[in-house]
Amino acid sequence: MKLHVFDNPEILSENLAEWICSLVEKTLKQQQSFSLVLSGGSTPKILYEKLASEKYKGRIEWERVRIFWGDERVVPFTDNRNNARMAFDTLLNKVNVPASQVHIMRTDIEPNFSVAEYRKMLHAYFDSTHHSFDLVLLGMGDDGHTLSLFPGSPIIDDNYHWVNSVFNEQQEMYRITLMPALVNKAKKIVFMVDGEKKAQVLEKVLEGPHQPEKLPAQLIQPASGELHWFLDKAAAKSLQNTGK
């Protein structure tokens, strides 16, 4: 695991955009395509806008990138809470990824059907390419959740399925999510975490006892890949070990 700490979210996003561009450039010299799993929520917005800017978008061969999502709220695509909608607004509408290579989690059908469809697509993709995800972008909530894996969730202990759905009672909506059984196969996983309100839980996740039922972000432990945490100073302020 490696920590990267920056002064503020803007500088964090700038450095992560540079890091991602370099990774994609290097990877595409060795293989035909690059698989990228996008995160939802508010934290990645600045990053996506950076990647879509003139400074960065020309450095990535977007026609060779495959886009996936880590999780999705089961609300219409037109709803501002929809993760895919946010990614299209900030990034995908501004770069040239072929539509056939953008794999949204459908919210226009029942969650169990959407889960089955996404599982089938992922198994077909990985069976044909023999690849794992090249990069998974994740966020973490101030309750320690990641993806749609919330503290006490009934799917926390699912170590088998690649994709699952869960009803979030607090939000009164279904959510579809990739599961650790798949995410932990990734070559590289990056958490983006910013803000003082996440400092206490981040310290528990990284330096406290292993309690994934209370702190689901602890479930993310790559089998053989790399785990990176891109943090701002406010989020990292309670950590004892920041590598600096």
Secondary structure, 3 states (H helix, E strand, C coil): CEEEEECCHHHHHHHHHHHHHHHHHHHHCCCCCEEEEECCCCCCHHHHHHHCCHHHHCCCCHHHEEEEECEEECCCCCCCCCHHHHHHHHCHHHCCCCHHHECCCCCCCCHHHHHHHHHHHHHHHHHHHCCCCCEEEEECCCCCCECCECCCCCCCCCCCCCEEEEEECCCCEEEEEECHHHHCCCCEEEEEECCHHHHHHHHHHHHCCCCCCCCHHHHCCCCCCEEEEEEEHHHHCCCCCCCC
